[in-house]
Amino acid sequence: MTIFFLVLWLLSLAAFSLLVSEVLRITRELEQVNSAHTNAMVTSATAWRPIRRLVRAINGNLKRTRELQRTQQHQDAEVKQMLTNLTHDIKTPLTVASGYVQVMQEAATSPDPRLVRIGRNLSAVNYYLRTLMNYDEMIEKHAELVLTPLDLSQVVQDELFSAYDELNERGIRVTPNIAPNISLITDETVIRRILQNLIGNWLKYAEGQAAIVLEQPDSKHITLKLSNQTNEKIADPSKLESRFYTGDASRSDGSTGLGLNIVSALMTQLGGRMLIKTASEEFAIALTFFVDSQGT
């Protein structure tokens, strides 16, 4: 009897060992399938019904997941094509309309506030159009990084100077604190896009005072901080990095919600980091560039 129970125990132990081995093998296969772009399925090396049922369930889930991924890719491609067609369809009549307004302003004997408003609104449409065009180019990463030594201090000053008239017209007084001769190896086009989007954020939301600080606290980090007064109420600052999210759903200014999402994605592309801070009447963005990881 003792021998019988011993044999039974050994057989049970062997069966349990085979079961554990098969589960581990299936787990390894599933990890390989999940880590690679493949249409492979998980296999079973045993005729034991519970294991084969488990494998069928896993493969069914893999199949449904891949179908959902293909559907999502197809929808993304359709949205991308729609945005491309839309931006190109708008670009030509917008250019013509802006040209006519400019001619009318030059021909007017005195400033016409109606033409000023029309010109301002056409400029806003042009800004959003560029945002959509830049979104496809930069976020989908069709453009490779072109890394060159860059005087970041000079670039920040250039972008501020380019936006001076618009900021002044909006009554936004900028206090710059830009340390001189801060340089890094990075993509100048991407850096300028980041600055243009952040300054554009000022033009849409800032009220009164704004400040920009560029400094290099140590040899491995460069920080760029932009802050401004605002009347916007932001319930959840973390959502501002999401696509198409705007802080106030009641806004009627045509905000796309793409600006900060673009900045966040571009900072990630450069190996940097973006942090958003909000208070009752202040909005701030801190960008950190890790000097040793630029473009990696």
Phi, psi and omega in degrees: 000319179298319179296321179300312180294326178294316178297318180298320179294320179294319178296319179296319179296319179295318179296318179295320179297318178294322179296313179298318180298319181291320178297318178296321179294316178298319179299317179297318178298317181295321177297320178294319179296319182289332184271353182233153175277092185215156176261012181296154177244166177280141181247164178235135180254013182229155177266002182293123189302315180300321179293316180295326176294320177299316180297319178298320179295317178298313181294325176297320178293319177299318181296315180295321179297317179293323177296318177296321178296318179295320178297317180295319178297320179295317179294319178298319179295322179294317179297317179299316179294322179297316179296320179298313180296318183296313182296321179288327178291327182279328190302314184294306179296330178294317179297318180296313181298318179296322179296318179297318180297318180297318179297318180294322178294320180292329182277342182290139179285338177215155181303130179255114182299333178292318177293325178298315179295318179298314179299320180295319180290324175294324177296322178296317178299319179297323178297313181292326177296315178297324179299315180295319180294318179293328182300312180295320184290316190266315184288320178281358171061041174286336181263128177282149177293137175245103187269124177217157175297135186225133173276093185296324179302315181292321180296317178298316178297319180299315182292323176296317180296320181296328182264005187303312183298316180294319178296317180296319179297325179278358180073025180264117181261114185263131174255106181269142173224081188251111177294137183283155170061032173273120184229158177202164177266115185200186179264113184297321180299316180295317179300315180294323177297319178300311181296319180296321178292320180289320176293323174299326176295321174301312184298332181272324192238340187289149176228120174076257188268145173216157181216149176224132183231123174242125181208164177235095184294333177205182187289346185252352185227141170234133181240139176232118183241130176238130179223157180201156171283147181206152174258001180289138176262120184244108184287322184223094182302329183297334181284347183295341178274355181279150179296136172066009177273135173238149186298327183231112184294344181275356182296142180240022183268007178080018181301133182273335184078009182271338191305304183286332174297320177296315180299314181299316180293320180292322177297319177298320179298326180274358182082020182253196185213144176239136179231131180252134176231139179228148173229188185300320182228021181221141178233132183221144176233130178244122177254134177240124176255126177267108192302321183283351184242019183299124175076009180261000000 
